[in-house]
């Protein structure tokens, strides 16, 4: 029997999901939203399921990006993932949305400053180091004034990863198993603006 995985993220202006079968992508969507992820996620998932003649019951696990990012966007994918995991008794895994959005770079050594645009000249950001296939955080997920984040990373030789060049590899995710589905919360990190 094939192992199927559903990967979801709606933390940025993009709606992302993929279906994996035995660690291979069988369907993938990366769609720019207009603050309408709540209207489009289930509709787009259903289109993909119908094309492949699958149902949610055919998946054994769900991986969800839990932020940081858009408050409403986070709630959309996390709520859908929790609902599917709980009602269908599927394994649920969580991952930083920033890590997910940069995962396509994780096969290349280097430093990656990953950001999601926030309001009022702020960003959600982190600095990741990839070396010999190992991914580590130099600066953890945070909420910064854009200039503050650039100041924090100025002494590093990094590649910037943002909405212009997100690259997702859903087969290369280091997600954490969620042992209590009900207590999974989005990562709403934010300080007073």
N, C-alpha and C positions, 0 to 999 in steps of 0.2 A: 504494500500500500504506500502510495506517495505521501510525503510530508509536505503540506501546503501551509504557507505563511502569508498573512495579510500585514502589510506595512503601511502605516498612516501618519501623516503630519499636516497640520494646518496652522502652524505657529507663525508663518510669514505670510506675505501677500500671495504665496503660491499654495495651491492645494496639491498635495502629493499623496499617491498611493501606488502600491504595487502588489501583485500576486506572485508568489514564488512557489515553485514546485521542485522539491529536492534541491534547494539552493540555486535554482535557475529562474530567471525572470520570465514569466509567461504572459504578463500583462503589466503595463505601467502607464501612469498618467501624471503629468506635471503641468498643471494649469494655472494661469494667472487669474486671480480672483479680483472682484471689485467689492470687497467686504461682504461677500455672499457665500462663504464656505458652508454655512449652515444650510443654505438652499441647495448647494451643489454636491456635497460629499456623498450622501446616500444615493442620489440620482446617478452620479458618475460611477459609483461602485456597482450599482445595479446594471448599468450598461456593460461594464466589464464582465460581470458574472454571467450575464445573458450571452455575450459573445463566446464565452468559453463553456457554456452550459454547466455552470457551477452554482452552488448556493453557499451561504456562509457556513453551513454545516460541514462543507467539504474541507474547511481549514482546520488545522490542528493548533495553530497559535496565532497571536496578534502581537505586533510590535508597534508601539505608538511613541511618537515624539511628544514629550511632555513640556516643551518650552526650554528656555524662556521665549516669549514672543507676545503676539497680540492676545489680549485677555479673552476676547470672544473666540478668536480662532483656536486657542488652546482648548477651550471648553468643548468645541465641536468634536475634534478628533479624540480627545480623551474620553468624552462621554460615549461616543460610538464604540470605541475600543472596549471600555468597561462593560457596556451593555452586551456586546457580542461575547466577551470572555465569560461573563457571569451567566447569561441566559443559555449559552450553548456549552458551558463547562469547558472552555478552551484556555490554554496557557496564555498569560498576558506578560509581555515584556515592555519595559520603559527605557527610553534613551533620550539624552539631551537633543533637542531639535537642532541646535547648532552643530553638534557632532554628526547628526544624520545628514544635514545639508552639505557637509563637507566630506562625507564618507567616500566619495568618488576619488578623492585625492590621497586616501590612506595607503595606497600602494607605492607612493613616491615620497622618499625622504624629504623632510623640510619642515619649516615652521609655517603655520597657517593661522592667520587672524580672521576669524569667522564672525560675521555680523548679520544681524537682522535689524532693519531700520525701525525705529520707534518714533514717537511723536516729539515735537519740539527739539530737534537737533540732538536726539538721544539715540543710542543703539543698544541692543543686547549683543554682547560679544564675549569671545573667549580666544585664547591663544593656545594652539595645539602643536605639539611636536610629534613628528612621525620619524621613527628611526628603526630600520631593519624590521618593518612590519609592526612595531610596537607604537601605540598611540598613547601619549601622555598629555596632561594639561599643564601648561605653564601659568596661565591665568584662567581660573574657573569661570563658568557662566556668570555673567554679571550685567548690570544695567548701568550705563555710563553716558555722560555727555560725550558726544562724538569726539570733541577735542581732548577730553580726559582719556578716552580709550587710546587715541593716537599717541598721546604723551606716554602712556603706560608701555606701549609696544615699540616706541621709537628706536630703542637700542638693539632691536632684533632685526635680523634679515628674514623677512616674512613675505608670504604671498597673501594678499587680501582676498577673502572669499565673501562675496555678498550677492545680492539679488541679480547681479549681472553675470555671475559665473558659478552659481551653486552647481554641484555635481554630486549626485546621489548614487551610491552603490549599495542597494539593499541587501546584497549578499555579504557585505563586509561591515556588519554592525556589531558593536559590543554592547548589547542591551542587557539590562538587569531583569531577572525574573521578579515579578510582582507576586508576593505571597498572600497579600490581602487585597483583592481587587477593590473592595469597597473603600479602602483607605488611600487609594492612589489619587493624588491631587496634581493638577498642573503646577509647573514651576513658575509662579507669578512674581518672580523677583522684580522689584521696582522700589525706588525710593521716591520720596516726595519731589514733584517737579515744580 
